[in-house]
């Protein structure tokens, strides 16, 4: 029997949540774009552990896609998602339409992202973080969670949402969760469904390169190591968009000096599919 309760409108969802709040129960929120996998499920499981009630949204947000083909081909399977979520017990699932999320004359105060919006994903996906902050802001306003769970697989997104919470004084605690990987090392992603088995093999160059960098860190300067890693990556079949070693706190590229918060971030095209991944170089998470 399904234990997930599905709402399609914010009015329905909010009237359900009023009773929850009146009983002083805490709400954990996991925003997703659906096509769920174990990476999403780990976020939901953690939210279940830490909160009285968990809301999972499934919404392929058109405003964060800069590539229309990527939006069109993004996998959508809400029935399967709800079934999967039901295995975790009672979950509230919110599946809104774009009109629900973006009512007419909807006002978004905006966030000054500075460097965060001009490097890595910000640089290569113009307007992406404007779309991400707007949708998460609206979802937070509808769900009003105490805690919201995000994956470090989207490392820059975590920093962007953290900055939005800080600038707009949003009463939400962000919980950043480790990246879940296939046993091969490939980071789990909804986009992996679009890869052939050969492309999945090819895509392992991403984690191989990240692990190579982690192993070699400190032995030479960040810029020298990044250059070596780009050359290593080029031997594989993927087309590299960026490989940067950054300070995960400031998002500045590291050149001569290492810092404890060093992270290597990669984006690359595997056939028609764009993949991203990262590794914190001096931490054991996300390995
Ligand atoms: P998405 O559906 O791709 O928007 O992802 C929804 C949430 O799940 C985001 O916070 C992602 O960072 C997170 N997520 C996606 N893939 C993984 C993964 N492999 N491990 C952990 N979290 C993930």
Boltz pocket constraint, residues with backbone or C-beta under 6 A from the ligand:
constraints:
  - pocket:
      binder: B
      contacts: [[A, 31], [A, 32], [A, 33], [A, 34], [A, 39], [A, 40], [A, 42], [A, 43], [A, 149], [A, 150], [A, 151], [A, 152], [A, 153], [A, 154], [A, 177], [A, 178], [A, 179], [A, 180], [A, 181], [A, 187], [A, 188], [A, 189], [A, 190]]
      max_distance: 6.0
